[in-house]
Amino acid sequence: MALAPSNLTRPAASSVLLREHLFTRLDTTHNCLIVRISAPASTDNNKTPLISSYIESKNDRNMWYRVNAGNANMAAFFHF
């Protein structure tokens, strides 16, 4: 299984409404190695812009990986 560059590139967070109340909740995860954000698939949830803008606002070390249908085998993902 090859890792596609598009799965490793964090989307730009330009023109995104900064949701400080959610940033505050994410701040509680600062000592976590992995943070998983989940919600039903919908353009109304805006999970990707939320996390991308949070990472950009913190200017902290991070790794971005976009999971999609082709990544259904999580054991293969963690093999890397």
C-alpha positions, 0 to 999 in steps of 0.5 A: 500500500503506497501513501498518496501525497494527497493523503499527507498534505494538510488542506489550507485553512484560508477563509475559514471561520475560526471556532475558538470554542472548539479550539479550546476543547482541542487544547485539552488534547495537547498531550495526546499523540493521536487525536481522532475527530469523527462526525457523520459525513457531511459538508455541514460538519466541516471537520477538515477545515476545523482541524486544519485551521486549529493546526495552523493557529498553533503552528505546532508539529503535526502529521496530517493523514486523510483516511478515505475508502481506500484505507479501510485496512487500518492494520496496513496503515499502522504497519508504516 
